[in-house]
Amino acid sequence: MGVRPPAFEGMRSLLGDAIGMRTARDEPGVAWFEMEEGEIQIYEDTDVDHPFFGPGPTAGFEVTDVHETRTEMRAAGIESSASQSTTAPPSGTTSSARRQRVRDPRPLRS
C-alpha cells in the first residue's frame, strides 16, 4: 500500500514511533514499513516518482488474470494508469507478477 500524505513526518512518526512498525526504508521524503504480508510506502506529497499515490491509500491486490481484471474494473468505472510493470517471479515459481495502478474516482462518501 502506498500513500503521499500531506503530513509526511507525522505519518512516518505514527507508523514508526507510535505503532512501532519495522522500517524497511527510511530516506528523506520516503519511508517504507514492513507488514506481515506486504508493506506501507509513504512519500512526501512533493514526490514526482509516484504521482498515482494520493493523500489516501493506494492498495495492491494479487489477481489471476491482470488483463481480465483490468477490463472488469474499467467497465465498473475504475481508472487505471497507462503504465504496467513486471516484477521478478518469487523464488520457486515460474510466473512473474504484473502491477497495474488503479484508482476509483468516486468519493468515499456520498
C-alpha positions in Angstrom: 0.0 0.0 0.0 1.3 3.5 -0.8 0.3 7.0 0.2 1.6 10.6 -0.2 0.1 12.2 2.9 0.1 16.0 3.3 1.8 15.5 6.7 4.6 13.1 5.8 6.6 13.5 9.0 3.5 13.0 11.1 2.6 9.8 9.2 6.2 8.5 9.5 6.2 9.2 13.2 2.8 7.5 13.6 3.8 4.3 11.8 7.3 4.0 13.1 7.3 5.6 16.6 3.7 5.3 17.8 2.7 2.0 16.3 6.2 0.6 16.2 6.2 -0.8 12.7 9.6 -2.0 11.4 11.3 0.3 8.9 12.3 -1.2 5.6 13.5 2.0 4.0 13.9 5.5 5.5 15.3 8.3 3.4 14.5 12.0 3.1 10.9 12.1 1.7 10.5 8.3 1.6 9.7 5.7 4.3 8.6 2.0 3.9 7.2 0.0 6.8 7.0 -3.8 6.9 3.7 -5.6 7.4 3.2 -9.3 7.8 2.3 -9.6 4.1 3.5 -6.5 2.3 4.5 -3.1 3.2 3.3 0.5 3.6 5.2 3.0 1.4 4.9 6.7 2.3 6.2 9.5 0.2 6.3 13.3 0.6 3.4 14.9 -1.3 6.1 16.6 -3.5 7.4 13.3 -4.7 7.4 13.2 -8.5 8.1 9.4 -9.0 4.8 8.2 -7.5 2.1 10.6 -8.9 -0.6 8.0 -8.7 -0.3 7.8 -4.9 -2.6 10.4 -3.4 -3.4 11.6 0.1 -5.4 8.4 0.7 -4.0 4.8 0.4 -3.4 3.1 -2.9 -3.6 -0.6 -2.3 -2.2 -3.5 -4.3 -4.0 -6.8 -4.9 -2.9 -10.1 -6.5 -5.1 -11.4 -9.2 -5.0 -14.4 -11.5 -5.6 -12.6 -14.8 -4.4 -9.0 -15.0 -6.0 -8.3 -18.4 -9.4 -9.7 -17.5 -9.4 -7.9 -14.1 -8.4 -4.6 -15.7 -11.3 -4.9 -18.3 -13.8 -5.6 -15.5 -12.5 -2.7 -13.4 -12.7 -0.3 -16.3 -16.2 -1.4 -17.0 -17.0 -0.5 -13.4 -15.6 3.0 -13.9 -12.3 2.5 -12.1 -9.4 4.3 -13.7 -6.0 2.7 -14.4 -2.6 4.1 -15.1 -1.1 3.8 -18.6 2.0 2.0 -17.2 2.3 -1.5 -16.1 5.4 -3.0 -14.5 6.6 -6.6 -14.2 8.5 -7.9 -11.1 10.7 -10.9 -10.9 9.0 -14.2 -10.0 9.1 -15.2 -6.4 11.7 -17.9 -5.6 10.4 -21.3 -6.6 7.8 -20.0 -9.1 7.8 -19.5 -12.8 5.3 -16.6 -13.3 6.2 -13.0 -12.8 3.9 -10.5 -11.1 2.4 -7.7 -13.0 1.5 -4.4 -11.4 -1.2 -2.0 -12.6 -2.1 1.1 -10.7 -5.8 1.7 -10.5 -8.0 4.4 -8.8 -11.7 4.6 -8.1 -12.6 8.2 -8.9 -15.8 8.1 -6.9 -15.8 9.8 -3.5 -15.6 7.6 -0.4 -18.7 9.3 1.0 -21.8 10.2 -1.0 
